[in-house]
Amino acid sequence: MRISFETERLIIRPFGPEDAEAVFCWCGDPAVNTYMIYPLYHRVEDVRAWLESRDMDDPDNYDEGIVLKSTGELIGSGGMHYCPERNAWEIGYNIRADQWGNGYTVEYITALIDEIRKVRPVEAIDGIFAAENRKSRRVMEKLGMTYVRDTSFDRLDGSETFAAKYYRRNLPQPAEVCLVCDRIEKTREGKNPYFVKELKTGYVVMGDHQRFEGYTLLLCKEHATELSQLAPDFRDAFLKDMAVTAEAVQNAFHPDKLNYELLGAGKGRHMHWHIFPRRQGDTPSPGPVWQVQDMNDDRWLLSPEKLEELKAALRRELDLLDTP
């Protein structure tokens, strides 16, 4: 589908046969082609023939050119195509090798999701990449995607089969109010002052109100309601991350006991762990923390200095425990 828009650093536009020489810079580069589904191109003429054969008006396929605003150069292409069998949009991209590591793919795909949502629902994004392709793995992770399962894919000419990883991210719909997704987005943007550490399956954050000093949450990266909705490997890792977080809270704040709760927030009931350090006499009568009526009173908000002190203590323990 033809679409044009701009991001902070990029101009996104359709590309065609007139761009064959620029496209050949990556389609004909063995470094870029190492893990690609298409075979290596050896002639500009072959690239031009492929560009002429593309259906640029397919409503299920957004494959656009990526242009640097600063230079006007076409440095890559890619986008997303809809997979009805998975009700998801699969991402794909090519970036010229000399432009790797600048975050252009993440910038483009993030903006493309918003553009497609103006005309189509986008409930999930998928990505399949060669298991040895660490750069693509990092792109998926920066897009908030998480591991689902091992898989494989073949080159289009059948010359090679790659062991691969399948990653996915379920997206909250615009009509939903998801407090957890909002916190996660702020964390990724560096705007969450309560953020402590990113783990494999979630984000460790301090609770806003510290009526129970050391109160900590683990926000699940997947927008899911129940553990049963998670892929088995991700679910196991999520439970492990919860245990690691709890141990770090125990070591950092030395409570008499920890309370654990897996709750949901917002219309989508996005699951997240609450870990409460409990101490003798911390409630008027024995029982759960929720009976404390002033638990979310503003007087339990911390000063910036105290918040940083608690975060540092917890982060030290997490760094010791969260090892490969």
N, C-alpha and C positions, 0 to 999 in steps of 0.2 A: 504494500500500500504506500502510495506517495505521501510523505509528510515532511514538513519543514518547521524547524523551531531553533531556538538558541538556548544555550546554557551559559554559565559564567565565562567559560573558556572556549566553548565549541559552537560551531554552526552545524546543524544537522540538516541534510538535504538529500534528495534522491541522487543517485549516481547511475551512469550509463556508459554506452560504448565510447563516448567522447572522453571518458576518464580512464581508458584502458591502460595507458602508460603509467599513471599513478597507481592504479590497482595492481599492476604487475610488480610494483615495488614490494608488495607483501605476498601476493599469490606466487611469485617466482622466487621467493626467499626461502631456502631450506630451513633456516632457523624458525621462521614463522610457521612453516608447514609441518614441523616435526610431529605434532599431535592432531593435525587437521583431518577432517573427513574427506576432503577433496585431494586428489593427487597434485604433485608439484607441477606448476605451469612452467614451460620452457620458452614460450614465445608470446609476445604481446598480442599477436594475431589471434591466438587461442583464447586469451583473456577477453578480447573484444568479441569474439564469437559467443562466448558464454554470456557476456553482458547483454548482447542482442537477444538472447534466448529467454531472458528473465521475464516473468510476469510481474510487472511493477504495480499492477492494480489488484493483486490478490488481497482481499480484505482480511485474510488470516495471516498475512506475512508482512511485517514491518522490517525491511532490510534497507538501511539508509547509509549514506556516506557521512563520515566524521571529518570535519574540517576545523583546523586550528584558526581561531579568530586572529591570533597575533601574526600569522604568516599567510593565511589563505590557502595553506596546503591541505590536500586530501590525504589524511594519514591512516585511514582505516575505514572499516564498514562493519555493519552488523545490526542486530536488533532482536526481535522476538517473533516467533510464529506460534499460532494457537494449535494446541493438541487436544482435540475434542475427547479423545479416549481417556485423557487424564484431567480434563477441564483445567488446563494450566497453559501458560505461555512459556515456551522454552527459549532461553536466551542463547545467542551465538554471536561471535565477534572475531574480527581480525584487526590487529593494530601493527603498524610498521614497527620493526624491531627497535629502531632508534628512539621510539616514543614510548617504550615500555616503562612501567614504574611511575608514571605520572598521574595515575588515577582517572584517566580519561574514560575508560570503559564503565566504571562505577558511576561517574558523573552523567554519562549518556544514558545508561539503562535506568537509573533512578528517575531522570527526567522523562524518559520514554514511557515509563509506567503511567506517570501523570497525564501525558498526552493521550495515550490510548484510552485511559479511563474517561476521557471526555466523550468518547463515542461507544466504548465497549466495556463490559465488566472485566476486571482482572482479579481473579480470586486467588491465584497462586502463580509463582514463577518457578520453573524447573531449569536445571542445568546438568549436562552430562559432559564429563571431561576425563581425559586419560589419567589414570591413577598416578602416574609419574609427573604429571604437569602441575607443579607446585604453584606456579603463577596463577593458573586458572582457579586452583583451590582457594587462593587468597582473594581473588575477585569475588568468588561465590560467598565467602565469609564476610567480606566487606558489604555485600548486598544483603546481609542478614540471613543467608541461606544455610541450611544445615544438612548433614549427611542423612540419607535415607537408606541406601543399600549399594552393594557392589553390582556392577553390570559390565557390559562390554559394547564396543561398536566397531564396525568395519569401515575401511575406506570405501569410497563409492566404486572404485575399480576392483575391489576385492583383494588388493595386494597386501593388506595388513589388517590384523585385528588387535585392538587395544583393550587391555583390562581397564576398566573405568569406574568412576564414582558418580552416583546420582544424588544431587543435592536439590533441596526444595525449600521454598518459603511460602507459607500460607499468609495471605494479606487480609487484614481487616477491611471490610467494605466501608465506603464513605459514610453510610448511614449509621454505622456502629460507633458507639462511644467506648473506646478501649483505653482505660487509664494506664494499663501496663504497656501497651504498644506506644503510647505517648511518652511514657518514661524511657522506654528503650530508645526511641528516636532521639530524645534529648540527650541520652547517654552517648549515643553514637556521634552526635554533633558536638560533644564536649560541653553541654549545657546543663548537666545534672550534677549539682554540688554534692549529692549524697552517694555518688558512684565510688565504689571501692576497687573492684577488680572484675575483669571479664574472664569467665571460665568457658569450657567447651560448649556447654548447653545453655548458659544463662549469665546474667549480670548480677553481681553481689552489690547491694546498696544498703546503706544505713537507713533505718526507719526515720521518717520525718520527725516524729515525736518520741522522745527518749524517756518516757515515764518509767520504762524498764531498760536501764542503761545497757547498751550493747544490742538492742533490738535490731535485727538484720533481716533482709529479704533477699531471696534468689529469684530473679525474674526470668522465666522460661523464654528462650529465643523463639520457640514455636508458638504461634497463636493457636493454642488448643485448650480444650476445657477439661479433659480427663486424661489420666496416664494411658488408658487403653487406646487413645487416639494417636499416640506417638509411635513411630517406628521402633521396633524392639531394641535395636542398638542405641538409638537416641534416648529411649526411656531408661535403659540401664545406666547410660552415662549421666543422665539428669539426676537419677537417684544417687549416684556416686558423688556428683557435684554437691548435692544437698548435704550428704554426710560429711564431705570435706569442709563445707561452709560451717556446719554445726560444730565440728571439731575446732575450727579456727575461732569461732565465737567463744567456745568453752575455754580455750587456751588464752584468749586475749582478755576476757572479762571475768573469768573465774566465778560463775554463778553456782548456786547449790544444785540447780537442775535446769534443763532446757525444755521448753515446750515447742513442739513442731506442729504446724498446720499448713495444709495445702488448700489454698482458697482461690477463688476466681473473682475478677473485677471487671466492671463495665458490661455492656450488653453482650459481648462475646464471651464473658466469663473466662478470660485469659488466666491460666493457672500460674500461681507463684507461691513460693514457700515463705512462710513467716517463721522466724526463729526467735523465740523470746527467752532471754536469760531470766530465770526466776531465783528469788532469794527469800529466805525465811522472813515472813511478816511483810512482804511487799504488797499484799492486798488486805483490805479490812477483815476478810474472812477467807479461809482456804477455798481455792477454786480457780477457774480460768481467768485470764487477764481481762476478758471482755466485760466482766462485771464491774470494772473500775470505770466509773462514769466520767472522770476527768482525764481519761487516758490520752485523748487528743486535744487537750487544752493547750493553748499557745505557750503556757509557761514551761512546757516540756520541749519547746523548740530550743536547739542549742545555739550558742554563739558560734560564729565561723571558726574561732580558735579551738573551741571544745570539739566541734564536729571534726576538724582536721586531726585532732588528737585521737579520737576514737577510730577514725578511718585508718590512720597510720598504724595503730595497734592491731587492728584486724587484718590489714594488708600484710603486715609482717608475718603473721601466722599463716595466712593463705599462701604466701610465697614459699613458705617452708613445706606446706602440705601439697600444694598443687604442682607436683612434678611429674614428668612423663613416666 
